[in-house]
């Protein structure tokens, strides 16, 4: 690392990347025994590419099979999602073996999603002055963006930071949680305000700055939007809790690092 150059860390949302490569590589790829291997091939290929970028740190964050705290407070969370295809699930153990063989830390924590692990590591790394690149397409991670934290699209080889966020959604990183709270997330079955999408939500936040200020001045919102906000405002605290990523898992746990401090083979 050159003198005066910040250390760089890549944080990989493993399951997000696995799904991407599984659907991107549709050619029939199998092992000699007939086991499908397209996701394994694509995932390892991307890991090797990232290693060629010579980061100072490279970490894979995996989801776990246990219920998360979000499901505890809202049992319907992600309840509408279809189970992953069997051709994909049989490849997960092989991917875990590949990550271990490449000596890349595989980090997870019971009760939390990979996004929370990434958020915690990204926050800690940025506080130490590192350059942080989040290898994920998950829009929830947009709330982590800053002058030190950017998202990285492995398919397009493109970085996405605060300027790109403003151009795309019309908000700043510190407004992302409020925007997602207003909009909700149909993919994760998270309720928002009826009739408010990203464009309308961004306009409201551009005018009022924060969700709290919007609610304090909801009488100034014209027409049907005001009625919808008033009708749905009681569920906004729950939605905000669901969409906000945990940036310090210790604040929600006993203070013990658990599996988040070591490699684990439980990445199913």
C-alpha positions as semicolon CSV with decimal commas, in nm:
position;residue;x (nm);y (nm);z (nm)
1;X;0,000;0,000;0,000
2;X;0,143;0,337;-0,102
3;X;0,220;0,587;0,170
4;X;-0,080;0,804;0,249
5;X;-0,321;0,566;0,072
6;X;-0,615;0,442;0,277
7;X;-0,653;0,069;0,332
8;X;-0,929;-0,083;0,123
9;X;-1,180;-0,350;0,222
10;X;-1,430;-0,535;0,004
11;X;-1,739;-0,666;0,187
12;X;-1,932;-0,927;-0,011
13;X;-2,302;-0,997;0,039
14;X;-2,253;-1,365;-0,036
15;X;-2,611;-1,478;-0,093
16;X;-2,687;-1,175;-0,307
17;X;-2,389;-1,255;-0,528
18;X;-2,476;-1,626;-0,536
19;X;-2,826;-1,550;-0,666
20;X;-2,686;-1,309;-0,925
21;X;-2,441;-1,555;-1,074
22;X;-2,686;-1,846;-1,054
23;X;-2,935;-1,659;-1,271
24;X;-2,668;-1,501;-1,494
25;X;-2,500;-1,830;-1,590
26;X;-2,774;-2,038;-1,743
27;X;-2,557;-2,282;-1,937
28;X;-2,580;-2,633;-1,800
29;X;-2,270;-2,676;-1,582
30;X;-2,231;-2,990;-1,374
31;X;-1,969;-3,185;-1,186
32;X;-1,875;-3,539;-1,303
33;X;-2,138;-3,668;-1,062
34;X;-2,408;-3,445;-1,216
35;X;-2,418;-3,180;-0,939
36;X;-2,500;-2,832;-1,079
37;X;-2,202;-2,596;-1,050
38;X;-2,294;-2,272;-1,230
39;X;-2,328;-2,071;-0,906
40;X;-2,004;-2,218;-0,769
41;X;-1,820;-2,126;-1,090
42;X;-1,959;-1,771;-1,103
43;X;-1,904;-1,701;-0,735
44;X;-1,545;-1,825;-0,732
45;X;-1,472;-1,637;-1,054
46;X;-1,585;-1,312;-0,890
47;X;-1,384;-1,384;-0,574
48;X;-1,070;-1,436;-0,783
49;X;-1,138;-1,112;-0,970
50;X;-1,167;-0,922;-0,642
51;X;-0,843;-1,074;-0,517
52;X;-0,674;-0,947;-0,834
53;X;-0,780;-0,597;-0,726
54;X;-0,544;-0,652;-0,430
55;X;-0,762;-0,522;-0,148
56;X;-0,614;-0,507;0,200
57;X;-0,915;-0,700;0,332
58;X;-1,178;-0,922;0,168
59;X;-1,473;-1,060;0,368
60;X;-1,782;-1,266;0,278
61;X;-2,097;-1,210;0,483
62;X;-2,353;-1,490;0,480
63;X;-2,713;-1,512;0,593
64;X;-2,798;-1,785;0,842
65;X;-3,089;-2,025;0,870
66;X;-3,206;-1,904;1,214
67;X;-3,483;-1,647;1,247
68;X;-3,365;-1,288;1,256
69;X;-3,474;-1,018;1,499
70;X;-3,687;-0,874;1,217
71;X;-3,894;-1,193;1,199
72;X;-3,929;-1,185;1,577
73;X;-4,086;-0,836;1,571
74;X;-4,273;-0,890;1,242
75;X;-4,345;-1,257;1,162
76;X;-4,464;-1,166;0,811
77;X;-4,119;-1,034;0,720
78;X;-4,014;-1,194;0,387
79;X;-4,306;-1,436;0,422
80;X;-4,400;-1,393;0,056
81;X;-4,062;-1,505;-0,078
82;X;-4,037;-1,826;-0,274
83;X;-3,785;-2,082;-0,151
84;X;-3,462;-2,089;-0,355
85;X;-3,445;-2,347;-0,635
86;X;-3,298;-2,683;-0,542
87;X;-3,033;-2,648;-0,814
88;X;-2,901;-2,351;-0,616
89;X;-2,928;-2,480;-0,259
90;X;-2,720;-2,789;-0,334
91;X;-2,434;-2,561;-0,440
92;X;-2,417;-2,359;-0,116
93;X;-2,199;-2,609;0,074
94;X;-1,953;-2,617;-0,217
95;X;-1,939;-2,238;-0,219
96;X;-1,866;-2,237;0,154
97;X;-1,584;-2,487;0,097
98;X;-1,444;-2,266;-0,180
99;X;-1,450;-1,958;0,044
100;X;-1,264;-2,152;0,314
101;X;-1,014;-2,292;0,063
102;X;-0,937;-1,938;-0,055
103;X;-0,882;-1,839;0,309
104;X;-1,144;-1,565;0,291
105;X;-1,326;-1,491;0,618
106;X;-1,685;-1,613;0,615
107;X;-1,877;-1,403;0,867
108;X;-2,229;-1,445;0,998
109;X;-2,422;-1,389;1,318
110;X;-2,733;-1,568;1,444
111;X;-3,035;-1,339;1,459
112;X;-2,904;-1,100;1,195
113;X;-2,892;-1,079;0,819
114;X;-2,578;-1,051;0,610
115;X;-2,668;-0,686;0,548
116;X;-2,639;-0,619;0,922
117;X;-2,298;-0,788;0,934
118;X;-2,188;-0,579;0,635
119;X;-2,325;-0,262;0,796
120;X;-2,140;-0,330;1,120
121;X;-1,810;-0,407;0,946
122;X;-1,846;-0,115;0,702
123;X;-1,913;0,130;0,983
124;X;-1,616;0,007;1,186
125;X;-1,387;0,013;0,881
126;X;-1,493;0,364;0,778
127;X;-1,435;0,488;1,133
128;X;-1,078;0,358;1,098
129;X;-1,032;0,556;0,778
130;X;-1,058;0,264;0,537
131;X;-1,201;0,278;0,186
132;X;-1,504;0,046;0,194
133;X;-1,658;-0,120;-0,112
134;X;-1,983;-0,312;-0,065
135;X;-2,022;-0,589;-0,322
136;X;-2,400;-0,603;-0,326
137;X;-2,697;-0,490;-0,530
138;X;-2,922;-0,470;-0,224
139;X;-3,077;-0,125;-0,210
140;X;-3,087;-0,142;0,172
141;X;-2,710;-0,087;0,171
142;X;-2,759;0,255;0,017
143;X;-2,814;0,387;0,368
144;X;-2,446;0,310;0,440
145;X;-2,303;0,528;0,163
146;X;-2,060;0,806;0,254
147;X;-1,736;0,963;0,139
148;X;-1,565;0,640;0,252
149;X;-1,831;0,379;0,172
150;X;-1,948;0,293;-0,180
151;X;-2,132;0,004;-0,340
152;X;-1,963;-0,197;-0,613
153;X;-2,149;-0,369;-0,896
154;X;-1,948;-0,675;-0,994
155;X;-2,145;-0,728;-1,314
156;X;-2,087;-0,376;-1,448
157;X;-1,760;-0,307;-1,262
158;X;-1,911;0,020;-1,144
159;X;-1,902;0,204;-0,811
160;X;-2,209;0,372;-0,662
161;X;-2,173;0,648;-0,405
162;X;-2,360;0,949;-0,266
163;X;-2,354;1,136;-0,598
164;X;-2,506;0,840;-0,783
165;X;-2,763;0,798;-0,508
166;X;-2,870;1,163;-0,541
167;X;-2,898;1,125;-0,919
168;X;-3,099;0,801;-0,890
169;X;-3,327;0,853;-0,590
170;X;-3,294;1,227;-0,530
171;X;-3,192;1,188;-0,164
172;X;-2,877;1,188;0,049
173;X;-2,753;0,877;0,233
174;X;-2,884;1,006;0,565
175;X;-3,234;1,022;0,411
176;X;-3,239;0,667;0,275
177;X;-3,387;0,506;0,587
178;X;-3,668;0,764;0,592
179;X;-3,732;0,710;0,221
180;X;-3,745;0,331;0,260
181;X;-3,974;0,371;0,561
182;X;-4,219;0,572;0,352
183;X;-4,202;0,340;0,053
184;X;-4,178;0,003;0,229
185;X;-4,051;-0,304;0,046
186;X;-4,287;-0,540;-0,132
187;X;-4,006;-0,791;-0,192
188;X;-3,947;-0,827;0,183
189;X;-4,318;-0,782;0,265
190;X;-4,244;-0,462;0,459
191;X;-4,541;-0,220;0,472
192;X;-4,501;0,143;0,365
193;X;-4,741;0,428;0,299
194;X;-4,998;0,349;0,032
195;X;-4,947;0,543;-0,289
196;X;-4,595;0,662;-0,205
197;X;-4,312;0,532;-0,420
198;X;-3,951;0,639;-0,443
199;X;-4,020;0,943;-0,661
200;X;-4,297;1,081;-0,440
201;X;-4,113;0,992;-0,120
202;X;-3,799;1,168;-0,241
203;X;-3,996;1,484;-0,322
204;X;-4,143;1,485;0,028
205;X;-3,801;1,446;0,187
206;X;-3,656;1,714;-0,038
207;X;-3,922;1,948;0,097
208;X;-3,931;1,843;0,463
209;X;-3,581;1,702;0,513
210;X;-3,670;1,413;0,746
211;X;-3,958;1,178;0,808
212;X;-4,008;1,318;1,158
213;X;-4,036;1,671;1,018
214;X;-4,274;1,547;0,751
215;X;-4,500;1,391;1,015
216;X;-4,484;1,709;1,224
217;X;-4,597;1,912;0,923
218;X;-4,824;1,660;0,753
219;X;-5,102;1,921;0,736
220;X;-4,895;2,093;0,465
221;X;-4,900;1,784;0,242
222;X;-5,169;1,822;-0,024
223;X;-5,452;1,589;-0,115
224;X;-5,456;1,213;-0,099
225;X;-5,091;1,186;0,007
226;X;-5,174;1,353;0,340
227;X;-5,465;1,116;0,400
228;X;-5,249;0,812;0,321
229;X;-4,970;0,929;0,552
230;X;-5,215;0,986;0,837
231;X;-5,373;0,645;0,777
232;X;-5,039;0,464;0,784
233;X;-4,828;0,666;1,027
234;X;-4,882;0,429;1,321
235;X;-4,693;0,149;1,141
236;X;-4,398;0,368;1,041
237;X;-4,192;0,295;1,359
238;X;-4,213;-0,078;1,282
239;X;-4,117;-0,025;0,919
240;X;-3,825;0,195;1,016
241;X;-3,701;-0,077;1,253
242;X;-3,724;-0,334;0,973
243;X;-3,542;-0,133;0,705
244;X;-3,269;0,015;0,925
245;X;-2,951;-0,192;0,912
246;X;-2,773;-0,268;1,237
247;X;-2,439;-0,086;1,232
248;X;-2,325;-0,221;1,569
249;X;-2,460;-0,568;1,641
250;X;-2,326;-0,550;1,997
251;X;-2,590;-0,290;2,078
252;X;-2,855;-0,558;2,018
253;X;-2,671;-0,855;2,163
254;X;-2,503;-0,954;2,486
255;X;-2,180;-0,790;2,378
256;X;-2,022;-1,120;2,277
257;X;-1,899;-1,146;1,922
258;X;-2,024;-1,500;1,868
259;X;-1,986;-1,632;1,515
260;X;-1,924;-1,282;1,384
261;X;-1,563;-1,308;1,496
262;X;-1,471;-1,630;1,324
263;X;-1,518;-1,837;1,013
264;X;-1,820;-2,065;1,023
265;X;-1,942;-2,350;0,805
266;X;-2,306;-2,268;0,879
267;X;-2,386;-2,057;0,572
268;X;-2,702;-2,230;0,457
